[in-house]
Amino acid sequence: MPSGRPPPLLLIMVLLTTIILPTRLQAEVLTANTVWQGQVHLTDDVLVPAGITLTVKAGAVITASPAESTKIDPEYLSHQTEILVRGILKIEGTPDSPATFASDSVSADDDTRWAGIIVDGGTLEATFAKINGAETGVYVFKGRAALTSVVVDKNHYGIIADGKDAHITLSQATISKNDYGVSTFNRAIITEDTVTIKDNHKKDRLASQATAAQVAPISLSLPSPPLTHAYTNETLMGNTIWRGRISVNGQVRLPPEGRLIIMPGTIIEFGKTDTNDDGIGENGILIQGALIAKGTKERPILFHSAEKSPQMGDWDSINILGSDQQRNVIEFCQIEDAYRGFHFHFSAVAVTNSVLRNNYRGVQFQESVVELRDNQFYHNKSGLQCRDSDVTLTRNQLFDNIIGANLYRLNLQARDNTFANNRWDGLRIREGAATVEHNKMIGNRFGLQVADAVFGRFNRNLMTANIETGLALRNTDNIETSANAIVGNGINGLIIREARGTVTGNFIADNGERGIGIQSFIGQIKANTIVDNGLYGIGLEGKDDIAATGNWWGDSNLDKEIFDHHDDLNLGLVTFEPRATAPLPFAWPTAEIPVNLTLSNEITVTSTITVPQGATLAIKPGATIRFAPEAGMNILGRIEAGGTKEHRITFAPLDDHGPSSWGEIKMERAMGSFFTNCDFSKATWALHSHFVDLKVSHCQFDGNDGGIRINNGPVDISQSRFRNNRIGFRSFQGIATIHNNEFTGNETAIFVREKGSGTIINHNNLTDNGMYAIRLGDFNDEDVDARHNWWGGKPVLDQVFDGHREEYIGTVLFDPELKAPITLDWSPTGGDRP
C-alpha cells in the first residue's frame, strides 16, 4: 500500500457485489459496487473509481460535513467534502421520493458548503434529485452527466461544465437560487430540454473561454539501455549507485545511514502492483538516507511506469522521509505515471530543471525545507500540494493541470513562476506567510486565491485571462497587494472579503464585470489605475464604507463606475475623492506576456518584455509606453498598436538622454503586426523587423538613432514622418514599399544595405537630410526604385550615394521626380491624448 495514503473503506459484502451502507457511515474509496439508501452522512470524501457503480436509491438523504479540510490525498480535487465520480453514479429518485444531497449545516455560506458532485472521467445519471448547499452542485471536468427532473438550488454554483470533454444533458431540470446558475467553460457542451434557469442571485448563465497562455511543454527522453538490476521488496545498504535501466517491482528502502546516487542517463521503471484493488500502484522508493539524482540536459534521469499502456497512478512515489541531515538533490529528472511523483516529510530537498507530468500529484510534502526551481508540472491532477514547510519556488511552470498549486501554512518565497491553464486554481494559499512576486497567473479558473492568512506580500504579479477572478483575498490580515497587473479576467479582477491590508499601485483594467469586488475591507485602496472594467471599477457588496482615494479612473463617469450606497441604500459608501488627475505610471511586472493582452494608459517598461509565438499584445489609443535604458520589446507573436488621430500612442524613454535612451521593439516573424498613429522618440531602433508582414502608417519617428530597420518583409510604410534620426529607415535584403512619407532632418534618410531591388520608394518627401536622402550599401549590387519623390528642388545626385559615386554598387532610379511636395493627411503634432 502506498506510504502516507489512508487505507480504503473496509466494506461488508452483502448480496454478492452489492453493499448497503448503514446510516451515517463515513466512506472513502469504493472498491465494489455500492448502494446508498436512507440517511447517509459523509464526514469525508467519497471516490467512485473507474469500474465501480454507486447507486443512490429513492428517498435517500445524503448530508455532507462542510469541513474546510487540509487533506492531502491526491485522488481528490476539492479542499471541501466531495463526491468524486470516475466510475458511475446513479441517482434513482422518484417524483414522490427524490434523493437529496445537502450540507449538514443550517446555513450554506462559503464556510459551510460541501464541494458537491464532481465528475472527472466518469458518468452521472440522476433522476428526481435535489442538490443544495454545495460550492458547485454538479461540476463536470471530463465525462458525462444526465440530469432529469433534478432541482439544483441554494449552491454557490449550480451546474458547471468545464472543457471540451465535458457533456451535460439537462431535462425537466430546475436551476435556481444559486449565486450562478449554469456555467459553461472552455467549449463544454450542455444540452437542454425544458429547463428552468431563473432567480439565481448573480447570473443565470455564465459562459467563458479561457485564453490559454503559451507555454511549451518539455519532454525528456532517452534510448532504453539494457536492464542493469531488478528490485522487489529490498533494502539498500551503504552507498548504492544506479545506472543503466533499473526495474522496481516492490518497495525499495534506503535506511537513514545510506546514500543512493543515480547517474545521468538512468531509467527507473516501476511495475504496477495493486493488492487492494483501489486502482493505485504500490511500488516505489522510500528514502530515509540521502538521494542524489543529478541528470543533465543531454542525459536526464527518467522515472516512469513499466506497463505497456502507462497510466496515471501505476506506481506510488519517490518518498523521502526524515532525511534532513543533508540536502537531497534532484536535477534534470522526469517523473511520470505516479500516484505522487515526489513525497517528502521532515526532509531537505532541492528539485531543479525537472519535469513532473501525468501523475495524480506532481509533488507533495510537509514539515520540510524545499527548493523547487526551473521545473515543469503539467498534465497532473494536482501539480503541487504542501503544508507546514519552508518553501522557495523560482521559475517553475505549473500548467495544464486540474489544480496548479495548493499551499497551506508555509513560509513561502515564490518568484518568477508561471501558473497557467489550470482548470481550477492556479495558485491557492491558505494561512502562513507568503511573499509572491513577479509571477504569472494566466488562463486558470481562479488565478491566485489567498485565504486565512495573517501576513503576505503579493506584489508585481501578472494576473490575466483567468475565467473568473485574477486575485481573491478572503479572511486575511496584514496583506500587501501592490504593483500587480490584474487585467482581462472573465468576471472579477480582485475580490476582497473580510480582509485588512493595502491595495496600492495596481493596474486593474479590462476585467469582465468588476475591477474590484468588495464585501468587507479595512485598509487603503490607493494610487491604482482602475479603468475599462465591464460593469464597475469598484462593486461594493457590504455595509462598511470603503476608502478609495487617489486612484486613476481615466475618463470614467464615477456615478456609474462605482456601485455603493448611492445605488443600494443597504450598502456602504465608497469615498473616491480626491482622485488622481493624470494617468499613474505603472511599471510592467513581468519579463514575458505569454497571452493575448491589452496595454493602456501609462506603462513603464524597465526590462525587455517578450511576447512569445501565439500571443498578441494590443496597445490602446492614447497609451504611453516609456522604456528604461536598453529596455524594449521582443515580439515573437504579434503586436497591434492602433492609435487614432485624436488619441495617439507614444513610445518614449523613461529618462531622456537623447538618441538610444531606450532599446527597440524587435519583431521576429511577428506576422500581422501593425502600428498606426504612433509616435516614437529617442530609441536605439524604434522598430526592428525580421520576416514580418509589417504595416506602419501615420506614425512619427523623431530623434531616434534609427527609425525602422528591416530584414526581409514585406513591409508597408505610409503617411509617416521621419525626422532628426541618424537613420530614418534601413533595409537589409528587404521587401518594402515606402510611400507618401516625409523624411527630413535625418543624417541618412534611407539606407539600403544589400539586395535593394525589393525596396520601392515612391511619392515621398526627401528633404534637408544631413548626408544622404538615400544611401546604398557597399554590397548592394541592385538598383533601387526611387521614382516620383520630392527632393526639395535640389540636385538628386547630391543627395544619394549609389553607383554614380562607388563603382560596382547599384543605382538609385529617381527619374521622374515630383514637381511639388506631397502632403500628409494628418498633422505630425497629432491630437491631444486624454
LOPAKOL-624989 format. One record per residue (C-alpha): residue in three letters; x, y, z. Coordinates in steps of 0.02 Angstrom, whole numbers, padded with zeros to 5 digits, always signed. Each point is the difference from the previous one (the first is absolute). Last residue first. Layout:
ALAXYZ...
This chain:
PRO-00336+03102-01141ARG+00130+00015-00136ASP-00004+00159-00103GLY+00005-00013-00188GLY+00151-00024-00109THR+00152+00115-00021PRO+00031-00082-00169SER-00169+00069-00060TRP-00091-00127-00108ASP-00031-00032-00186LEU+00184+00023-00039THR+00033+00117-00146ILE+00111-00046-00148PRO+00130+00124-00056ALA-00002+00077-00174LYS+00072-00041-00172LEU+00022-00184+00040GLU+00153-00079-00078PRO+00002-00113-00152ASP+00134-00063+00014PHE+00071-00063+00165LEU+00076-00170-00039VAL+00131-00017+00138THR+00141-00104-00074GLY+00083-00159+00057ILE+00176-00029+00063TYR+00150-00051-00106GLU+00079+00173-00009GLU-00033+00123+00139ARG-00056+00178-00033HIS-00123-00017-00144GLY-00032-00178+00056ASP-00090+00063+00153PHE+00008+00132+00138VAL-00145+00119-00018GLN-00032+00183+00042ASP+00118+00092-00118LEU-00059-00113-00140VAL-00177+00062+00031PRO+00037+00182-00039LYS-00109+00111+00111GLY-00185+00043-00023GLY-00044-00074+00168TRP+00025-00178-00057TRP-00183-00044-00028ASN-00021-00182-00050HIS-00074-00076-00158ARG+00136-00129-00028ALA+00106-00085+00133ASP+00012-00177-00073VAL+00165-00071+00064ASP+00128-00082-00113GLU+00090-00157+00057ASP+00182-00030+00045ASN-00014+00043+00185PHE+00159-00055+00085ASP+00067+00176+00031GLY-00168+00057+00065LEU-00115+00119-00092ARG-00036+00168+00079ILE-00160+00097-00027ALA-00037+00177+00064TYR+00182+00016+00041MET+00113+00097+00116GLY-00104+00123+00101ASN-00180-00023-00060ASP-00082+00160-00060THR-00134-00082-00106LEU-00064-00169-00056ASN-00189+00023-00016ASN-00076-00165-00054HIS-00100-00057-00151ASN+00098-00159-00037ILE+00137-00103+00086ILE-00006-00184-00050THR+00116-00119+00093GLY+00010-00175-00075SER+00136+00052-00123GLY+00112+00048+00145LYS+00091-00163+00029GLU+00119+00074+00132ARG+00018+00151+00114VAL-00142+00111-00056PHE+00016+00151+00115ILE-00143+00127-00003ALA-00001+00173+00082THR+00182+00013+00045GLU+00047+00135+00127ASN-00185+00035+00019GLY-00073+00176-00011THR-00144-00049-00112PHE-00081-00160-00063GLU-00186+00023-00033ASN-00110-00147-00054ASN-00120-00036-00144HIS+00078-00166-00049ILE+00128-00125+00063THR-00034-00175-00066ALA+00117-00128+00075ILE+00077-00169-00037GLY+00166+00003+00088GLN+00167-00081-00033PHE+00064+00116+00137SER-00104+00159+00012ARG+00027+00154+00108PHE-00123+00143+00029GLY+00022+00168+00085ILE+00184-00012+00041ARG+00081+00123+00122ASN-00176+00060+00040ASN-00052+00184+00000ARG-00159-00032-00099PHE-00099-00145-00069ARG-00185+00035-00033SER-00130-00128-00046GLN-00141-00006-00127SER+00056-00171-00062ILE+00116-00144+00041ASP-00038-00174-00067VAL+00116-00141+00047PRO+00012-00170-00084GLY+00117-00045+00080ASN+00183-00050-00017ASN+00115+00078+00129ILE-00062+00166+00066ARG+00056+00151+00100ILE-00118+00143+00040GLY+00041+00166+00085GLY+00182-00005+00051ASP+00102+00100+00126ASN-00168+00074+00042GLY-00040+00185+00005ASP-00173-00009-00077PHE-00092-00144-00081GLN-00182+00049-00032CYS-00139-00119-00050HIS-00148+00020-00118SER+00027-00175-00070VAL+00109-00151+00035LYS-00046-00172-00065LEU+00110-00151+00032ASP-00002-00165-00092VAL+00143-00059+00109PHE+00158-00095-00047HIS+00113+00097+00120SER-00057+00172+00060HIS+00088+00127+00111LEU-00111+00147+00049ALA+00055+00150+00105TRP+00184-00041-00022THR+00111+00070+00137ALA-00151+00098+00058LYS-00013+00188+00035SER-00178+00023-00064PHE-00141-00101-00076ASP-00175+00071-00030CYS-00144-00113-00052ASN-00152+00032-00109THR+00002-00175-00074PHE+00118-00143+00039PHE-00027-00176-00067SER+00042-00182+00028GLY-00082-00133-00109MET+00145-00122+00010ALA+00124+00019+00141ARG+00134-00100-00091GLU+00126+00083+00118MET-00050+00175+00056LYS+00119+00110+00100ILE-00066+00153+00088GLU+00162+00087+00042GLY+00116+00056+00139TRP-00018+00158+00103SER+00090+00167+00015SER+00082-00043-00166PRO-00017+00178-00067GLY-00004+00135+00136HIS+00019-00031+00185ASP-00186+00007+00036ASP-00045-00104+00152LEU-00152-00113-00014PRO+00025+00001-00186ALA-00144+00013-00124PHE-00130-00103-00093THR-00159+00103-00014ILE-00169-00056-00067ARG-00112+00131-00078HIS-00172+00046+00061GLU-00079+00129-00115LYS+00067-00070-00164THR-00024-00177+00065GLY+00121-00127+00071GLY+00007-00180-00053ALA+00152-00090+00068GLU-00025-00183-00041ILE+00148-00111+00043ARG+00016-00181-00050GLY+00085-00160+00060LEU+00189+00005+00005ILE+00006+00180+00059ASN+00152+00049+00102MET-00037+00166+00084GLY+00115+00134+00066ALA+00118+00039+00143GLU+00177+00064-00035PRO-00028+00152+00114ALA-00175-00003+00078PHE-00148+00005-00118ARG-00159+00104+00004ILE-00162-00060-00080THR-00136+00131-00013ALA-00176-00055-00044GLY-00122+00116-00087PRO-00071-00133-00114LYS+00016-00175+00073ILE+00150-00113-00020ALA-00027-00181-00049LEU+00125-00139+00036THR-00042-00161-00090ALA+00057-00173+00054GLY+00028-00154-00109GLN+00189+00017-00007PRO+00072+00085+00153VAL-00020+00183+00055THR+00163+00046+00086ILE+00018+00155+00110THR+00170+00083+00014SER+00038+00076+00170THR-00072+00153+00089VAL-00152+00022-00111THR-00112+00138+00069ILE-00183+00006-00049GLU-00112+00154+00000ASN-00180-00025-00063SER-00031-00162-00093LEU+00071-00173-00030THR-00102-00146-00069LEU+00040-00184+00017ASN-00003-00161-00101VAL+00109-00122+00097PRO+00183-00036+00034ILE+00046+00176+00061GLU+00180-00022+00056ALA+00123+00099+00108THR-00131+00033+00133PRO-00053+00147+00109TRP-00037+00144-00121ALA+00036+00160+00095PHE-00159+00103+00011PRO+00005+00189-00021LEU-00157+00081+00071PRO-00108+00087-00129ALA-00045+00178+00046THR-00121+00082+00123ALA+00008-00133+00135ARG-00156+00000+00108PRO-00039+00101+00155GLU-00129-00067+00018PHE-00045-00184-00016THR-00099-00036+00159VAL-00098-00161-00024LEU-00157-00002+00109GLY-00075-00149+00087LEU-00143-00104-00065ASN-00181-00018+00055LEU-00048+00160-00091ASP+00038-00080-00167ASP+00061+00104-00148HIS+00067+00153+00092HIS+00055-00114+00141ASP+00123-00088-00115PHE+00032-00047-00182ILE+00142+00103-00072GLU+00033+00029-00186LYS-00176+00063-00036ASP+00003+00155+00111LEU+00187-00002-00031ASN-00023+00049-00182SER+00163-00065-00070ASP+00128+00110-00090GLY+00148-00096+00071TRP-00035-00062+00176TRP+00168+00035+00081ASN-00001-00033+00188GLY+00041+00127+00136THR-00141-00049+00116ALA-00084-00167+00027ALA-00058-00003+00181ILE-00142-00127+00023ASP-00153+00014+00112ASP-00063-00161+00078LYS-00171-00069-00046GLY+00056-00130-00126GLU-00017-00040-00186LEU+00104+00140-00074GLY+00044-00002-00185ILE+00154+00101-00043GLY+00050+00036-00180TYR-00172-00056-00048LEU-00089-00087-00142GLY+00128-00052-00132ASN+00165+00069+00062ASP+00079+00135-00109VAL+00105+00084+00134ILE+00064-00015+00178THR+00180+00063+00011ASN+00048-00014+00183ALA+00070+00137+00110LYS-00104-00051+00152ILE-00113-00135+00068GLN+00046+00016+00184GLY-00054-00107+00146ILE-00149-00089+00075PHE-00097-00107-00122SER-00169-00088-00004GLN-00099-00064-00150ILE+00103+00080-00136GLY+00008-00032-00187ILE+00144+00089-00088GLY+00014+00019-00189ARG-00174-00068-00019GLU-00090-00077-00149GLY+00111-00068-00139ASN+00169+00068+00055ASP+00076+00125-00121ALA+00108+00088+00128ILE+00076-00005+00173PHE+00179+00066+00001ASN+00057-00005+00181GLY+00088+00140+00095THR-00080-00035+00167VAL-00116-00126+00081THR+00043+00003+00185GLY-00052-00113+00142ARG-00149-00073+00090ALA-00119-00129-00070GLU-00174-00070+00030ARG-00033-00027-00186ILE+00098+00080-00141ILE-00016-00052-00183LEU+00124+00070-00127GLY-00015-00003-00190ASN-00173-00071-00007ILE-00102-00084-00136GLY+00102-00068-00145ASN+00172+00071+00040GLY+00075+00126-00123VAL+00118+00088+00118ILE+00071-00010+00175ALA+00176+00069-00025ASN+00072+00003+00175ALA+00093+00149+00074SER-00057-00033+00180THR-00104-00116+00106GLU+00065+00004+00177ILE-00095-00111+00121ASN-00002+00036+00186ASP-00157-00104+00029THR-00095-00126-00105ASN-00174-00075+00010ARG-00015-00018-00188LEU+00110+00082-00133ALA-00036-00047-00181LEU+00114+00044-00148GLY-00030-00019-00187THR-00178-00061+00006GLU-00119-00094-00113ILE+00071-00075-00159ASN+00179+00059+00029ALA+00062+00101-00149THR+00120+00102+00107MET+00091+00007+00165LEU+00175+00071-00020ASN+00098+00018+00162ARG+00093+00152+00066ASN-00045-00024+00183PHE-00090-00122+00111ARG+00075+00024+00173GLY-00077-00102+00138PHE-00046-00008+00183VAL-00149-00062+00099ALA-00062-00125-00129ASP-00173-00079+00013ALA-00021-00012-00189VAL+00101+00054-00153GLN-00060-00049-00174LEU+00107+00035-00153GLY-00057-00023-00182PHE-00170-00082+00013ARG-00067-00096-00151ASN+00175-00001-00070GLY+00052+00091-00159ILE+00146+00097+00073MET+00079+00022+00171LYS+00175+00069-00033ASN+00124+00030+00140HIS+00108+00154+00033GLU-00025-00010+00189VAL-00082-00112+00128THR+00061+00022+00179ALA-00099-00115+00112ALA-00026-00023+00186GLY-00113-00143+00054GLU-00188-00020-00019ARG-00074-00068-00161ILE+00078+00030-00170ARG-00078-00056-00165LEU+00095+00019-00163GLY-00070-00032-00175ASP-00162-00066+00069TRP-00123-00101-00103ARG+00028-00056-00179ASN+00182+00050-00004ASN+00045+00098-00157ALA+00146+00090+00081PHE+00095+00020+00163THR+00168+00072-00053ASN+00138+00032+00126ASP+00114+00152+00008ARG+00005+00006+00191ALA-00078-00097+00142GLN+00071+00013+00177LEU-00109-00095+00121ASN+00002-00031+00188LEU-00143-00120-00017ARG-00167-00030+00085TYR-00086-00084-00146LEU+00045+00002-00185ASN-00110-00064-00141ALA+00088+00013-00169GLY-00061-00023-00179ILE-00164-00094+00016ILE-00075-00088-00151ASN+00169+00004-00084ASP+00037+00085-00166PHE+00136+00110+00075LEU+00121+00015+00144GLN+00159+00084-00063ASN+00140+00025+00126ARG+00113+00153-00004THR+00033+00002+00188LEU-00100-00078+00142THR+00084+00005+00171VAL-00088-00094+00139ASP+00015-00010+00188SER-00129-00128+00055ASP-00165-00025+00092ARG-00096-00055-00153CYS+00017-00060-00179GLN-00092-00033-00161LEU+00072+00016-00175GLY-00059-00045-00175SER-00168-00077+00034LYS-00093-00112-00122ASN+00161+00000-00100HIS+00014+00048-00184TYR+00140+00124+00037PHE+00131+00045+00130GLN+00159+00076-00074ASN+00153+00039+00104ASP+00120+00148+00002ARG+00017+00002+00190LEU-00085-00088+00144GLU+00090+00022+00166VAL-00066-00094+00150VAL+00022+00003+00189SER-00121-00127+00072GLU-00144-00019+00122GLN-00116-00051-00142PHE+00014-00064-00178GLN-00086-00035-00165VAL+00071+00012-00176GLY-00077-00045-00169ARG-00168-00063+00056TYR-00110-00127-00087ASN+00146-00012-00119ASN+00000+00029-00188ARG+00146+00123+00008LEU+00143+00054+00111VAL+00147+00071-00098SER+00165+00051+00079ASN+00119+00148-00010THR+00016+00007+00190VAL-00063-00096+00151ALA+00087+00044+00164VAL-00045-00099+00157ALA+00020+00013+00188SER-00111-00124+00090PHE-00129-00014+00139HIS-00125-00081-00120PHE+00019-00002-00190HIS-00102-00080-00140PHE+00059+00012-00179GLY-00094-00058-00154ARG-00157-00039+00097TYR-00113-00134-00072ALA+00125-00021-00139ASP-00012-00009-00191GLU+00141+00127-00024ILE+00162+00064+00074GLN+00130+00082-00112CYS+00168+00045+00077PHE+00120+00140-00042GLU+00054+00029+00179ILE-00054-00080+00165VAL+00107+00038+00153ASN-00035-00058+00178ARG+00075+00126+00121GLN+00088-00066+00152GLN-00055-00045+00175ASP-00182+00024-00047SER-00052-00171-00063GLY-00148-00044+00113LEU-00101-00068-00145ILE+00036+00012-00186ASN-00132-00097-00097ILE+00025-00021-00187SER-00178-00049-00037ASP-00135-00131-00027TRP-00005-00084-00169ASP-00130-00018-00138GLY-00085+00159+00063MET-00026+00084-00169GLN+00001-00132-00132PRO+00134-00084-00105SER-00060-00118-00137LYS+00137-00131-00012GLU+00033+00019+00187ALA+00177+00044+00059SER-00060+00165+00071HIS+00120+00147+00010PHE+00153+00078+00081LEU+00125+00075-00124ILE+00171+00075+00036PRO+00062+00127-00127ARG+00148-00020-00117GLU+00012+00152-00115LYS-00074+00123+00125THR+00095-00085+00140GLY-00052-00120+00136LYS+00038+00021+00183ALA-00094-00122+00111ILE+00082+00010+00171LEU-00112-00078+00133ALA+00050-00003+00184GLY-00056-00115+00141GLN-00182-00031+00039ILE-00049-00026-00181LEU-00150-00110-00041ILE-00015-00048-00184GLY-00155-00062-00088ASN-00120-00140-00036GLU-00179+00019+00061GLY-00103+00036-00155ILE-00169+00085+00018GLY-00159-00075-00074ASP-00078-00032+00170ASP+00014-00188-00022ASN+00081-00028+00170THR+00153-00096-00063ASP+00038+00119-00144THR+00174-00036-00068LYS+00055+00093-00156GLY+00179-00014-00062PHE+00115+00148+00024GLU+00137+00048-00122ILE+00156+00101+00046ILE+00100+00063-00150THR+00177+00063+00027GLY+00080+00125-00122PRO+00089+00099+00136MET+00046-00104+00153ILE-00113-00037+00148ILE+00088+00009+00168LEU-00088-00081+00148ARG+00075+00032+00172GLY-00025-00102+00156GLU+00008+00038+00187PRO-00185+00042+00015PRO-00060-00160-00089LEU-00031-00007-00190ARG-00156-00102-00037VAL-00055-00074-00167GLN-00185-00042+00004GLY-00056-00128-00129ASN+00021-00032-00184VAL+00139+00122-00044SER+00101-00020-00161ILE+00159+00101-00026ARG+00072+00044-00171GLY+00178+00066-00020ARG+00072+00074+00160TRP-00038-00013+00184ILE+00133+00025+00133THR-00025-00061+00179ASN+00092+00060+00155GLY-00033-00097+00159MET-00140-00129-00005LEU-00150+00002-00116THR-00153-00089+00071GLU-00105-00109-00114ASN-00179-00038-00048THR+00023-00039-00186TYR+00148+00067-00095ALA+00065-00036-00176HIS+00174+00057-00050THR+00091+00061-00155LEU-00130-00029-00135PRO+00071+00050-00170PRO-00015+00183-00052SER-00161+00082-00061PRO+00038+00150-00110LEU-00031+00159+00098SER-00137+00130+00013LEU-00045+00162+00087SER-00160+00088-00048ILE-00014+00188+00025PRO-00169+00082-00021ALA-00005+00168-00091VAL-00105+00129+00091GLN-00104+00124-00100ALA-00137+00054+00118ALA-00174-00060-00043THR-00140+00126-00011ALA-00134-00077+00108GLN-00172-00011-00079SER-00146+00063+00100ALA-00186-00028+00019LEU-00105+00047+00150ARG-00187-00023+00006ASP-00128+00044+00132LYS+00115+00131+00071LYS+00024+00083+00168HIS-00144-00057+00111ASN-00073-00144-00100ASP-00186+00034-00020LYS-00015-00101-00160ILE+00054-00152-00100THR-00148-00112-00039VAL+00042-00139-00122THR-00118-00071-00130ASP+00135-00093-00097GLU+00180+00058+00015THR+00166-00062-00070ILE+00159+00064+00083ILE+00166-00019-00092ALA+00166+00064+00066ARG+00099+00118-00113ASN+00110+00070+00138PHE-00126+00043+00134THR-00189-00015+00011SER-00084+00059+00159VAL-00182-00031+00045GLY-00076+00091+00149TYR+00120+00116+00091ASP-00036+00059+00177ASN-00124-00142+00016LYS-00185+00035+00025SER-00049-00100-00155ILE+00044-00143-00117THR-00155-00103-00037ALA+00012-00155-00110GLN-00128-00073-00119SER+00146-00065-00103LEU+00180+00055+00017THR+00138-00092-00095ILE+00179+00037+00049HIS+00156-00038-00103ALA+00178+00041+00057ASP+00142-00054-00116LYS+00012+00173-00081GLY+00031+00080+00168ASP-00097+00053+00154ALA-00184-00033+00029ILE-00060+00085+00158ILE-00172-00015+00078GLY-00072+00093+00149TYR+00143+00107+00061HIS-00005+00071+00176ASN-00138-00121+00043LYS-00177+00039+00056ASP-00080-00100-00139VAL+00020-00147-00119VAL-00167-00086-00028VAL+00009-00157-00108SER-00139-00060-00113THR+00129-00083-00114LEU+00187+00031+00017ALA+00114-00093-00121ALA+00184+00028+00042ARG+00145-00050-00110GLY+00188-00007+00011LYS+00140+00123+00030PHE-00002+00154+00108VAL-00183-00013+00053TYR-00055+00097+00155VAL-00171-00034+00074GLY-00068+00098+00148THR+00152+00113+00013GLU+00055+00074+00167ALA-00139-00103+00072GLY-00152+00036+00111ASN-00120-00079-00123ILE-00034-00149-00112LYS-00175-00070-00019ALA-00031-00158-00101PHE-00136-00067-00113THR+00109-00089-00127ALA+00190-00001-00002GLU+00124-00090-00113LEU+00180+00056+00032THR+00140-00075-00104GLY+00188-00003+00028GLY+00158+00088-00060ASP+00002+00131+00136VAL-00178+00032+00058ILE-00011+00104+00158ILE-00155-00008+00110GLY-00003+00138+00131ALA+00141+00087+00094TRP-00086+00017+00169ARG-00053+00171+00058THR+00013+00069+00175ASP+00139+00129-00016ASP-00058+00076-00164ASP-00178+00023+00063ALA-00122-00143+00008SER-00094+00019+00162VAL-00072-00138+00109SER+00151-00109-00027ASP-00017-00183-00050SER+00032+00051-00180ALA-00120-00077-00124PHE-00033-00141-00123THR-00180-00062-00013ALA-00074-00148-00093PRO-00178+00028-00057SER-00146-00099+00071ASP-00167+00046-00075PRO+00065+00043-00173THR+00128-00142+00010GLY+00186-00001+00038GLU+00125-00118-00078ILE+00170+00088+00011LYS+00127-00102-00096LEU+00186+00042+00020ILE+00117-00089-00121GLY+00191-00010+00002ARG+00115+00151+00017VAL-00123+00091+00112LEU+00060+00106+00145ILE-00124+00031+00141GLU+00078+00145+00093THR+00033+00070+00173GLN+00098+00162-00021HIS+00182+00025-00050SER-00052-00057-00173LEU+00090-00116-00121TYR+00018-00173+00073GLU+00108-00149-00043PRO+00157+00096+00053ASP-00039-00018+00186ILE+00061+00157+00087LYS-00142+00047+00115THR+00007+00171+00079SER-00186+00006+00024GLU-00124+00141-00017ALA-00132-00113+00077PRO-00173+00007-00078SER-00069-00159+00078ALA-00105-00083-00133THR-00180-00058+00007ILE-00070-00132-00116VAL-00187-00030+00021ALA-00060-00153-00093GLY-00183+00006-00052ALA+00027-00094-00161LYS+00161-00100-00003VAL+00178+00061-00029THR+00102-00121-00105LEU+00189+00004-00002THR+00077-00095-00146ILE+00183-00051-00008GLY+00106-00032-00156ALA+00090+00167+00011PRO+00007+00063+00177VAL-00146+00069+00102LEU+00093+00108+00126VAL-00089+00057+00157ASP+00068+00137+00110ASP-00016+00012+00187THR-00133+00036+00130LEU-00137-00064-00112HIS-00167-00039+00083VAL-00114-00125-00084GLN-00184-00010+00050GLY-00107-00124-00097GLN+00082-00081-00149TRP+00173-00013-00071VAL+00049-00147-00110THR+00178-00052-00044ASN+00091-00091-00139ALA+00170-00047+00069THR+00163+00088+00044LEU-00071+00166+00056VAL+00135+00122+00053GLU-00052+00097+00157ALA-00160-00019+00100GLN-00068+00051+00170LEU-00159-00087+00055ARG-00144+00106+00062THR-00134-00134-00027PRO+00060-00170-00058LEU+00079-00024-00171ILE-00079-00133-00108ILE+00123-00100-00103THR-00035-00088-00164THR+00132-00118-00071LEU-00078-00165+00062LEU-00154+00044+00102VAL+00098+00076+00143MET+00188+00025+00009ILE+00059+00102+00148LEU+00113+00146-00049LEU+00166+00049+00077LEU+00021+00177-00065PRO+00165+00026-00091PRO+00163+00020+00097PRO+00070+00176+00029ARG+00145+00053-00112GLY+00166+00045+00085SER+00098-00142-00077PRO-00084-00086-00146MET-00072-00173+00045
